[in-house]
């Protein structure tokens, strides 16, 4: 399940999105995937409270996203996933920012409005990261994981995703992608929303 919460026009040099796959124009582009940054801890379900190691959980999320996307078309060869991105940034320190600590707090939901241009320092941080890769301008950023439930049987894990054109310092797509409903917390929730994310880019 995906809910688009802020969409900018697809750049003219891209192909049009496939119906039901709003991120399909990026399937054949070089895209950096930033490590997931935040876990919302104030859910009424009490699921976040069961996570004793926040960093390990977010690392699992990154791993599930990479796993779900690598087998889709040419994405595995085109996209740069969090572990590789972090290694590249470390090799280029102190020029490159810490990819686990970008200035993204303001992107956590709810957002009052989508800015026309990215503010600093995030704009410069993303430009620096894409400059480390050949022929790269786009960034996929899983901002925050949260747990929501409108009622029994409707509890889900939800990830806020943002796609950036780093060269133009603007947001090109933003949405919430959720897992399948679950009755209790499990690590399988991350695999579920990661698979839904991959479906937005390419067919299985």
Secondary structure, DSSP 4 states (H G I P E B T S, - for coil): -EEEEEE-PPPTTSPPPBTTBTTGGGTTS-EEEEPP-EE----TT--GGG-S-HHHHHHHHHHHHHHHHHTSTTHHHH-B-HHHHHHHHHHTTTTS--TTS-S-GGGSSSPS---SSPPTTHHHHHHHHHHTSTT--EEEEEEEEEEEESSTT-EEEEEEEEEEETTTTEEEEEEEEE---BSS--THHHHHHHHHHHHHHS--
